[in-house]
Amino acid sequence: MYLAAGGKCVKCGTLLRPGWHGDHITPWSAGGPTDVINGQALCPNCNLTKGTTHMAWTGMAPREWQRAALNTYVARDARDFLVVATPGAGKTNFALRLANDLIESGIVKRVVVVVPSEHLKMQWAAAAHKCGMEIDPTTKNRDGLENPEDYRGAAVTYAQVAAQPDLHRMGCQQRTLVIFDEVHHAGDEKAWGSAVKHAFGEASRRLALSGTPFRSDNNPIPFVRYERDSEGVSRSIADYTYGYGQAIRDNVCRQVDFHFYDGEMKWMDSGAVTSSANLSAELERGDVSAVLETALDPVTGWMKGLLMKADETLTAMRAEAPRAGGLVIAYRAPQAKAYAKMLKDITGEDPVVVLSEDGPEAKLGIDRFSDGNQRWLVAVRMVSEGVDVPRLALGVYATKTKTEMFFRQAVGRFVRRQGQEDEQIATVFAPALSGLRIMAAQIEQEIRHELDLQDEEIERELSDGNGQQMLDLFARIPLAASQPTFHGAIHGGTEWTVEENERAEELLRKHDFPPSVLASMRKLVREELGELTKVGTVPMPIPAQGKLVAAGIADEPLHRKRKALADQLTKRSRHAVFKLGLEHAEFQWRVNNVMSVRKRRDASIQQLQRGLEFVEQLLREAQ
């Protein structure tokens, strides 16, 4: 057990000294055998405080970042702990694993999860059940606390806590862990923050979760530390942070391809003055509101053109992933219903429409879409933060909400990978507003930084707070809009031009490549056309030679070396097909034959190297 633990306590990670304890994982009193397979090496402190509470963990094994966060939590042993992890990274699984460990160690006996919406109560309860823990998502304030004979705790909403804080304070008479999901909601209303502080001030442990850092504004959130930035704004300080760039590097999340569409908008203001402007132009604040309102108005026709283009992309995605789904994020119920009608006209299929005003019916709609095979989901607010619909792969950002937090949360709906074999790239369609393009570029810059590529700061920052703030609305009448025209794409921190994107899509169709290789094909096109516009960075180079030394790969673990080599072989093979005018399937067969394998995934590192050298030789001979 000592050797298996690496000489360290398996609970807290401290070095084991003479007198360390050999402990039953499943207690002897619960039928656990006295056998090394049921044993673990613990320091005396961890063993003596563990108690006899046992709850079998049946959830997923922690990811690398989750293990690191758990170790940080144990090392700090703090009553309050804030984790900021990008949407789709697995905050729920991390929190439940921590709850499991705290219950097993005897530090807490009960778990309360506080969430923004009724739907998320059910989602947390389902996730906890998969992990071997039962929490009650149905309890109402009028019913009192959950039944301890059936449940380890409960899931409640922030509004529920605010309505009866004394009830939830009484629940903390037992040793309680409180998990605040999307904790910034505790600051949505001043009364909510006060109620949360009163209700859970006596909790034994408090874990706060968020998908992105947040500001305090005028309603600081209880149990969260703040520091003032260079502009004097108080911002949250996380105890552990796991960003989107790190998640991409670790293959936890998908990359995102942002597609921005332009168009000329015409409107009449309150003074009966007619104006016009393009979405992509540099505009005054009031004109930004006007062009966006005109674009999103169903009557002008711009949105129907955008939905047609988005549905074409979704069709191509579903050829590779048949259950891939699309989401339209609308800002009001009338617009959502109009967009749904447009999609019915385009696809012949009724999309699932989810409105916040629908109450319990909204949750059923999300569940029906998540479990089904429908192409489109149209939602107002319901599918923003925290809601888990893994098959979503494409989004249309058709809302006036422009804050950075909301934009990141919306993008987070499409980045969740469905297993290690999921190579799909998420795609987000959006109006070509300067502010949205800058926020997209900021997200992509994080990826570039984590991949150790040259990175420069984007000079402007657009953020108007951490709530769902809407663009200013004035009395104006949308008159007309041109058809949406492709303005450009942002992927991997680089802006791709209309010409590059069109040429890449043409090659995809010609060689019957799946949509997931569009980003790689753009790079090949750029290599042919020459270096063009960039967003504050240098585009990721395609190696000229097939060597296993790219980006410091020699220092990487073996599995990462193999993945890097396989990725490089794939990229160079596509380049060869493009450069030599060969058929894709036939060329892949030739490469596999050289490597003496039937399938690429069966190749060893040596065989992959042999295949790469073969491709490089063909490219050199073609020069």
C-alpha positions in Angstrom: 0.0 0.0 0.0 2.9 2.3 0.8 4.5 1.7 -2.6 1.1 2.0 -4.4 0.6 5.4 -2.7 4.1 6.6 -3.7 5.0 7.1 -0.1 2.3 9.7 0.4 -1.1 9.8 2.1 -3.7 9.1 -0.5 -6.1 11.6 1.1 -4.0 14.7 1.7 -0.7 13.9 -0.1 1.6 14.4 2.8 4.7 12.2 3.1 4.1 9.1 5.1 6.3 8.7 8.2 6.8 5.7 10.5 3.5 5.0 12.1 1.4 5.6 9.1 -2.0 3.8 9.0 -3.2 1.0 6.7 -6.9 1.6 6.2 -9.9 -0.3 4.8 -11.4 1.5 1.8 -14.7 -0.3 2.4 -14.9 -0.5 6.2 -14.4 -3.9 7.8 -17.7 -3.3 9.6 -19.4 -2.9 6.2 -18.1 -6.2 4.9 -14.9 -4.8 3.4 -12.2 -7.5 3.1 -8.8 -7.2 4.9 -6.9 -7.4 1.6 -4.4 -5.0 -0.1 -6.9 -4.5 -2.9 -9.3 -2.9 -0.3 -6.5 -1.1 1.5 -5.1 2.5 1.4 -2.2 4.2 3.0 -3.2 7.2 5.2 -1.4 9.5 7.5 -2.8 9.2 11.1 -4.7 12.5 11.0 -6.6 11.5 7.8 -7.4 8.0 9.2 -8.6 9.2 12.6 -10.8 12.0 11.2 -12.2 9.8 8.4 -14.9 8.2 10.6 -16.9 5.2 9.4 -19.2 7.0 6.9 -18.9 5.2 3.6 -20.3 6.2 0.3 -19.2 4.3 -2.8 -18.1 6.7 -5.6 -19.6 5.6 -8.8 -18.9 8.7 -10.9 -16.2 9.3 -13.5 -12.6 9.3 -12.4 -11.4 12.9 -11.8 -9.8 14.6 -14.7 -6.3 16.0 -14.3 -7.5 19.5 -13.4 -10.0 18.1 -11.0 -7.4 16.1 -9.2 -5.2 19.2 -9.0 -8.1 21.3 -7.6 -8.9 18.6 -5.1 -5.3 18.6 -3.9 -5.3 22.4 -3.7 -8.5 22.2 -1.6 -7.0 19.6 0.8 -3.7 21.6 1.1 -5.5 24.9 2.0 -8.1 23.2 4.2 -10.2 26.4 3.9 -13.8 26.9 4.9 -14.5 28.8 1.7 -13.2 27.9 -1.7 -13.9 29.4 -5.1 -13.3 27.4 -8.3 -13.5 29.2 -11.6 -13.6 26.6 -14.4 -14.6 27.2 -18.0 -18.1 25.9 -19.0 -18.0 22.3 -20.1 -14.9 21.4 -18.0 -16.7 19.4 -15.4 -17.4 21.6 -12.4 -20.3 19.5 -11.3 -18.3 16.3 -11.2 -15.5 18.0 -9.3 -17.9 19.4 -6.7 -19.6 16.0 -6.2 -16.3 14.3 -5.8 -15.2 16.8 -3.2 -18.6 16.3 -1.4 -18.0 12.5 -1.5 -14.5 12.9 0.0 -15.7 15.3 2.8 -18.5 13.0 3.7 -16.2 10.0 3.8 -13.7 11.8 6.0 -16.5 12.8 8.4 -15.9 16.5 7.9 -19.5 17.0 6.7 -22.6 14.9 6.9 -24.9 16.8 4.5 -24.7 18.6 1.1 -26.7 21.5 -0.1 -26.5 22.7 -3.7 -27.7 26.2 -4.5 -28.5 26.8 -8.2 -30.0 29.6 -10.3 -33.0 27.7 -11.8 -35.4 24.8 -11.1 -34.1 22.9 -14.1 -30.5 22.9 -12.6 -31.9 21.3 -9.4 -32.9 18.3 -11.4 -29.7 18.2 -13.3 -27.6 18.2 -10.1 -29.7 15.5 -8.6 -29.3 13.3 -11.7 -25.5 13.9 -11.7 -25.3 13.1 -8.0 -27.2 9.9 -8.5 -24.7 8.7 -11.1 -22.0 9.3 -8.5 -23.6 7.3 -5.8 -25.2 10.2 -3.9 -28.9 11.1 -3.5 -29.9 14.7 -3.1 -33.5 15.9 -3.0 -34.3 18.4 -5.8 -38.1 18.5 -5.1 -38.1 19.9 -1.6 -40.0 23.2 -1.1 -39.7 25.7 1.7 -43.2 24.7 2.9 -42.0 21.1 3.2 -39.1 21.9 5.5 -35.7 20.2 5.0 -35.0 17.0 3.0 -35.7 13.6 4.6 -32.3 12.5 6.0 -33.2 8.8 5.8 -33.5 9.0 2.0 -31.1 11.9 1.0 -27.6 13.2 1.7 -28.9 16.7 1.2 -30.9 18.9 -1.2 -30.7 21.1 -4.3 -32.4 24.5 -3.9 -32.5 27.8 -5.8 -31.1 31.1 -4.8 -34.7 32.5 -4.8 -35.8 29.6 -2.5 -33.1 30.5 0.0 -34.0 34.2 -0.1 -37.6 33.4 0.6 -36.9 31.5 3.8 -33.2 31.9 4.9 -33.9 30.8 8.6 -35.1 27.4 7.4 -31.8 26.8 5.5 -29.8 28.2 8.4 -31.3 25.5 10.7 -30.2 22.8 8.3 -26.6 23.9 9.0 -26.9 22.6 12.6 -25.6 19.4 11.0 -22.1 19.6 9.5 -23.0 20.9 6.0 -21.2 21.5 2.7 -22.9 24.2 0.7 -22.1 24.3 -3.1 -23.0 27.6 -4.8 -23.4 26.8 -8.5 -22.8 29.9 -10.7 -22.2 31.9 -7.5 -22.4 35.3 -9.2 -26.2 34.8 -9.1 -26.0 35.5 -5.3 -25.4 39.1 -6.4 -28.3 39.4 -8.8 -30.4 41.0 -6.1 -29.1 42.6 -2.9 -31.6 40.6 -0.9 -30.3 37.4 -2.3 -26.8 38.1 -1.1 -28.0 38.9 2.4 -30.1 35.8 2.6 -27.3 33.5 1.4 -25.0 35.0 4.0 -27.6 34.5 6.8 -28.6 31.1 5.7 -25.2 29.5 5.3 -23.0 31.6 7.6 -22.8 28.6 10.0 -22.1 26.0 7.3 -19.0 23.8 7.9 -17.7 24.2 4.4 -18.7 26.3 1.4 -17.7 25.7 -2.2 -18.4 28.4 -4.8 -18.4 27.6 -8.6 -18.3 29.9 -11.6 -17.6 29.6 -15.3 -15.8 32.9 -15.5 -14.4 35.6 -13.1 -16.8 38.3 -12.0 -17.0 41.8 -10.7 -18.5 42.8 -7.4 -20.3 45.9 -8.7 -22.7 47.1 -6.0 -23.6 43.7 -4.6 -20.6 41.8 -3.3 -21.2 38.1 -3.0 -20.9 36.5 0.4 -18.0 34.2 1.1 -16.0 35.4 -1.9 -12.7 37.4 -1.7 -12.2 40.4 -3.9 -9.2 42.5 -5.0 -9.3 45.8 -6.9 -7.8 45.8 -10.4 -5.8 48.6 -12.0 -9.1 50.4 -12.8 -10.3 50.3 -9.2 -12.9 47.6 -10.0 -13.3 44.9 -7.4 -12.9 41.4 -9.0 -13.3 38.0 -7.5 -10.2 36.0 -6.5 -10.4 32.3 -7.3 -8.7 29.7 -5.2 -8.4 27.5 -8.3 -8.8 28.5 -12.0 -9.1 26.3 -15.0 -9.5 28.4 -18.2 -10.8 27.6 -21.6 -7.3 27.5 -23.1 -6.2 24.9 -20.6 -9.4 22.8 -21.3 -8.5 22.9 -25.1 -5.0 21.8 -24.4 -6.1 19.0 -22.2 -8.8 17.8 -24.7 -11.5 18.5 -22.2 -13.4 21.0 -24.4 -13.9 21.5 -28.2 -12.4 24.4 -30.0 -14.9 27.0 -31.3 -15.1 28.4 -34.8 -16.7 31.9 -34.7 -18.6 32.8 -38.0 -19.5 36.5 -38.1 -22.1 37.8 -40.6 -22.5 41.4 -41.9 -25.3 43.3 -43.6 -26.7 46.8 -44.1 -29.4 47.8 -41.7 -32.0 50.6 -42.2 -34.1 52.0 -39.4 -36.2 55.1 -38.4 -35.6 56.8 -35.1 -38.1 58.7 -32.9 -37.6 61.9 -34.9 -38.7 60.2 -38.1 -35.0 60.3 -39.3 -34.0 57.3 -41.5 -30.5 55.9 -40.9 -28.5 53.0 -42.2 -25.2 51.3 -41.3 -23.5 48.0 -41.6 -23.2 45.6 -38.6 -19.4 45.5 -38.9 -18.9 49.3 -38.9 -17.4 51.2 -36.0 -20.6 52.7 -34.5 -21.8 55.0 -31.7 -23.5 53.1 -28.8 -27.0 54.1 -29.9 -26.3 53.0 -33.5 -25.0 49.7 -32.2 -28.4 49.1 -30.6 -30.2 50.2 -33.7 -28.3 47.9 -36.2 -28.5 44.9 -33.9 -32.3 45.4 -33.2 -32.8 45.7 -36.9 -30.8 42.6 -37.7 -32.6 40.5 -35.1 -36.1 41.7 -36.0 -37.8 38.8 -37.8 -39.5 41.1 -40.2 -36.4 42.4 -41.9 -35.3 39.0 -43.1 -31.7 39.1 -42.1 -32.2 36.4 -39.4 -33.9 34.0 -41.8 -30.8 34.3 -44.1 -28.5 33.6 -41.2 -30.6 30.6 -40.1 -30.4 29.2 -43.6 -26.6 29.4 -43.6 -26.4 28.0 -40.1 -28.7 25.0 -41.0 -26.5 24.3 -44.0 -23.5 24.0 -41.7 -25.5 21.8 -39.2 -26.4 19.5 -42.1 -22.7 19.0 -42.9 -22.0 18.4 -39.2 -24.7 15.8 -38.9 -23.1 13.8 -41.7 -20.2 13.3 -39.3 -22.1 13.3 -36.0 -25.8 12.4 -36.8 -27.2 13.7 -33.5 -25.4 17.1 -33.6 -27.9 19.8 -32.6 -28.1 23.6 -33.0 -29.3 26.2 -30.6 -30.7 29.7 -31.3 -30.3 32.0 -28.3 -33.1 34.5 -28.6 -33.8 37.5 -26.4 -37.6 37.5 -26.1 -40.4 35.1 -26.6 -42.0 36.7 -29.7 -38.6 36.6 -31.5 -38.0 33.0 -30.4 -41.4 31.9 -31.8 -40.7 33.7 -35.1 -37.3 32.1 -35.4 -38.8 28.7 -34.8 -41.3 29.3 -37.6 -38.4 30.3 -39.9 -36.6 27.0 -39.0 -39.7 25.0 -39.7 -39.9 26.6 -43.2 -36.2 25.9 -43.8 -36.0 22.3 -42.5 -39.6 21.1 -42.6 -39.1 20.1 -38.9 -40.6 21.7 -35.8 -37.7 22.9 -33.5 -38.0 22.6 -29.8 -38.9 26.0 -28.3 -38.0 26.7 -24.6 -39.1 29.9 -22.9 -38.3 30.9 -19.3 -42.0 31.8 -18.9 -43.0 28.1 -19.5 -41.9 27.0 -16.0 -41.8 23.2 -15.7 -42.6 22.7 -19.3 -39.3 24.4 -20.2 -37.4 21.7 -18.4 -39.3 19.0 -20.2 -38.5 20.7 -23.5 -34.8 20.7 -22.8 -34.9 17.1 -21.7 -36.8 16.1 -24.8 -34.2 17.8 -27.0 -31.3 16.5 -25.1 -32.5 12.9 -25.4 -33.9 13.2 -28.9 -32.6 13.7 -32.4 -34.2 17.1 -33.4 -32.1 19.5 -35.4 -32.8 22.8 -33.6 -33.6 24.1 -30.1 -34.7 27.8 -29.8 -34.5 29.2 -26.3 -34.8 32.4 -24.3 -32.5 32.4 -21.2 -33.3 28.8 -20.3 -30.2 27.4 -22.1 -27.5 29.7 -20.9 -25.3 28.8 -18.0 -25.0 25.4 -16.4 -27.6 23.6 -18.6 -26.0 20.5 -20.0 -27.0 19.4 -23.5 -23.9 17.6 -24.7 -25.1 17.1 -28.3 -25.2 20.9 -29.0 -22.5 21.7 -31.6 -23.7 24.8 -33.3 -25.1 28.1 -32.0 -26.7 31.2 -33.3 -26.2 34.2 -31.1 -29.4 36.2 -31.6 -29.7 38.1 -28.4 -29.1 41.7 -27.4 -27.2 40.7 -24.3 -23.6 41.7 -24.8 -21.8 41.2 -21.5 -18.6 39.2 -21.6 -19.9 36.8 -18.9 -23.1 36.0 -20.8 -21.2 35.6 -24.1 -18.8 33.2 -22.5 -21.5 31.2 -20.9 -23.4 31.0 -24.2 -20.3 29.8 -26.0 -19.9 27.3 -23.3 -23.1 25.5 -24.3 -21.3 24.1 -27.4 -17.8 23.1 -26.2 -18.6 20.0 -24.2 -16.9 17.0 -25.7 -18.8 13.7 -25.9 -15.9 11.3 -25.1 -12.3 11.1 -26.2 -13.3 10.3 -29.8 -15.2 13.5 -30.3 -13.2 15.6 -32.7 -16.1 17.9 -33.6 -15.4 21.7 -33.7 -18.1 23.8 -32.2 -19.4 26.6 -34.5 -21.1 29.9 -33.4 -22.9 32.2 -35.8 -23.2 35.8 -34.7 -23.7 39.4 -36.0 -20.4 41.0 -37.0 -20.6 43.6 -34.3 -17.2 44.9 -33.2 -17.8 44.1 -29.5 -18.7 40.5 -30.2 -15.7 40.0 -32.4 -13.4 41.4 -29.7 -14.9 39.1 -27.1 -14.5 36.1 -29.4 -10.9 37.0 -30.1 -10.3 37.2 -26.4 -11.6 33.7 -25.9 -9.4 32.4 -28.7 -6.3 34.3 -27.4 -6.6 32.1 -24.2 -6.1 29.1 -26.4 -3.1 30.5 -28.1 -1.5 31.3 -24.8 -2.1 27.8 -23.4 -0.6 26.3 -26.6 2.6 28.4 -26.0 2.2 30.3 -29.2 3.1 34.0 -29.5 0.4 36.0 -27.9 -0.4 39.7 -27.8 -3.0 41.6 -25.7 -6.2 42.8 -27.4 -6.2 46.5 -26.7 -9.9 47.0 -26.2 -12.1 45.4 -23.6 -15.9 45.3 -23.7 -17.7 44.4 -20.5 -20.6 46.2 -18.9 -21.0 44.1 -15.8 -21.8 40.5 -14.9 -25.5 40.4 -15.3 -27.6 40.0 -18.4 -27.5 43.6 -19.3 -29.3 44.5 -22.5 -28.2 47.0 -25.2 -30.0 50.3 -24.8 -33.4 50.5 -26.5 -34.7 53.7 -27.9 -37.9 54.4 -29.8 -37.0 53.2 -33.3 -38.6 51.2 -36.1 -36.5 48.6 -38.0 -37.2 49.2 -41.8 -35.1 46.7 -43.8 -31.9 44.7 -43.9 -29.8 43.2 -46.6 -29.1 39.5 -46.8 -26.4 38.4 -44.3 -22.9 38.3 -45.9 -20.0 36.4 -44.4 -17.7 38.8 -42.7 -14.9 36.5 -41.5 -14.2 33.8 -39.0 -12.1 33.6 -35.8 -10.5 30.3 -34.8 -7.4 29.5 -32.8 -6.7 33.2 -32.1 -6.5 34.1 -35.8 -8.9 35.9 -38.1 -9.7 34.2 -41.4 -10.8 36.2 -44.4 -13.8 35.6 -46.6 -11.5 34.4 -49.4 -9.7 31.9 -47.2 -12.9 30.5 -45.8 -14.6 30.1 -49.1 -11.6 28.4 -50.7 -11.3 26.1 -47.7 -15.0 25.1 -47.9 -14.7 24.5 -51.6 -11.8 22.1 -51.0 -13.9 20.3 -48.3 -16.7 19.7 -50.8 -14.2 18.7 -53.5 -12.4 16.1 -51.4 -15.4 15.1 -49.3 -13.7 16.1 -46.0 -15.8 16.3 -42.9 -16.5 19.8 -41.4 -14.2 19.1 -38.4 -11.1 19.7 -40.7 -12.2 23.1 -41.9 -9.8 24.9 -39.5 -6.8 22.8 -40.9 -7.9 23.4 -44.4 -7.9 27.2 -43.9 -4.3 26.9 -42.8 -3.4 25.1 -46.0 -5.2 27.8 -48.1 -3.3 30.5 -46.2 -0.1 28.8 -47.0 -1.0 28.9 -50.7 -2.4 32.5 -50.7 0.3 34.0 -48.4 0.0 35.5 -45.0 -3.1 37.7 -44.6 -4.8 39.5 -41.7 -4.4 38.4 -38.1 -6.0 39.2 -34.8 -3.1 40.3 -32.7 -1.1 37.1 -33.2 0.9 35.1 -35.6 -1.1 32.1 -37.1 -0.1 28.7 -35.9 2.6 27.4 -38.4 2.3 24.1 -40.2 5.6 22.3 -39.7 7.6 22.0 -42.9 9.2 18.7 -41.8 7.7 15.7 -40.1 9.8 15.7 -37.0 8.8 14.7 -33.5 10.2 17.9 -32.0 7.4 20.4 -32.6 6.5 22.8 -29.7 8.7 21.1 -27.1 7.1 17.8 -27.7 10.3 15.9 -26.6 9.4 16.8 -23.0 5.8 15.6 -23.2 4.4 12.3 -21.9 4.4 9.4 -24.4 0.6 9.6 -25.1 0.9 13.3 -26.0 3.9 12.6 -28.2 1.9 10.1 -30.1 -1.1 12.4 -30.4 1.1 15.2 -31.7 2.7 13.0 -34.3 -0.7 11.6 -35.4 -2.1 15.1 -35.7 0.9 16.2 -37.7 0.6 13.2 -40.0 -3.1 14.0 -40.6 -2.3 17.7 -41.4 0.6 16.9 -43.8 -1.5 14.2 -45.5 -4.3 16.7 -46.1 -1.7 19.1 -47.5 -0.4 16.4 -49.8 -3.9 15.6 -51.1 -4.5 19.3 -51.7 -1.1 19.9 -53.2 -0.9 16.8 -55.4 -4.5 16.7 -56.5 -5.0 13.1 -55.1 -8.1 11.3 -54.0 -8.4 11.4 -50.2 -9.4 7.8 -49.5 -6.8 6.4 -51.9 -4.0 8.4 -50.4 -4.9 7.4 -46.9 -4.8 3.8 -48.0 -1.3 4.3 -49.4 0.0 5.9 -46.2 -1.5 3.1 -44.0 0.0 0.6 -46.3 3.4 2.2 -45.8 2.9 2.0 -42.0 1.7 -1.6 -42.3 -1.6 -0.9 -40.5 -5.3 -1.1 -41.4 -6.4 1.8 -39.2 -4.4 4.9 -38.3 -5.2 4.6 -34.6 -3.5 1.2 -34.5 -0.1 2.6 -35.6 2.8 2.8 -33.1 5.0 5.9 -32.8 7.6 4.3 -35.0 5.0 3.5 -37.7 3.5 7.0 -37.5 7.0 8.4 -38.0 7.5 6.1 -41.1 4.2 7.3 -42.5 5.1 11.0 -42.0 8.5 10.5 -43.6 6.7 9.0 -46.6 4.3 12.0 -46.9 7.2 14.5 -46.6 9.1 12.7 -49.3 6.2 13.0 -51.7 5.9 16.7 -50.9 9.6 17.3 -51.5 9.4 15.5 -54.8 6.5 17.7 -55.9 8.3 20.9 -55.3 
